[in-house]
Amino acid sequence: MTDSAQASTRPPQQHDILIVTGMSGAGRSTVGKALEDLGWYVVDNLPTQMLAPLTELADRAGEKIPKIATVVDVRGGRFFTDPEQAVEQVRKSASARVRVLFLEATDAVLVRRFEQVRRPHPLQGEDTLLDGIGRERSRLAALREASDVVIDTSDLNIHQLANAVTEQFADDHFVGVQVTLMSFGFKYGLPADADMVADVRFLPNPYWVPELRPHTGLDRPVSDYVLAQPGARPFVERYAAVLEPVLEGYQRENKRHATIAIGCTGGKHRSVAIVAELANLLRGVPDVAVRVKNRDLGRE
């Protein structure tokens, strides 16, 4: 059998469609941002009549858009009609796995949230906040019953809600924190985007060793020289140990990116070698992805 014939007999890879709905003020915007961080393509405030065309688009795109989330709410006004029927139609017609996430919260919590932002409820009209919340709750009752996942956000802050979304909808290979390890030279200034900065100028400078001066910390002779200095390996090992609980905390607080800068005088020898060794250790930390950036390598 030819490769093209084999390809034609393979079943299409299943993709995912997630419909995010629920009570206004329950955290739909937070969920949308969390899903984007997880790699979902997010469409906000989609009228229910557009669910079917979106499903067709997802089917055509296939692997190009494997995960689509759409946020649907009552702000669609006259477009928000028969949401249960629209969702059921999508479930029947789509080749994708279709799930509905419903966000819930108590009346008291929703009232407090609307009062904090000083905005009326979309269904309030000339009545009270509670009237608007009651209308919305009644309109969404059937859809709530048909939902696959219900999250009550009453006692959740935005970080806890994002973590709840991650637990439900992250891939098995999801990376909790993307760490950028950056070497730099102090004489060129501190990195503006660094979350943490460490200084390795306590180590002897290979610049003053004539045979090492033309090389960089990426070269084995310089790396061996730097790591052989007293205190070099203990620094790397202990700093990696210190960073582990920090990165775990970042994940709990939904901080998905961190830049850790290591500096020496010119950013060519010591910091480059230390960053490379630190990267090797941090790559063994669960749910952490590491990339290396040598900011000032190549400067005169």
Helices and strands as residue ranges (DSSP letters): H 3-9, E 16-22, H 28-37, E 41-43, G 48-50, H 51-61, G 62-64, E 67-71, G 74-79, H 83-93, E 97-104, H 107-117, H 129-139, H 141-145, E 149-152, H 158-169, E 177-185, G 186-188, E 196-199, G 206-208, H 220-227, H 232-252, E 257-264, H 270-282, E 288-294
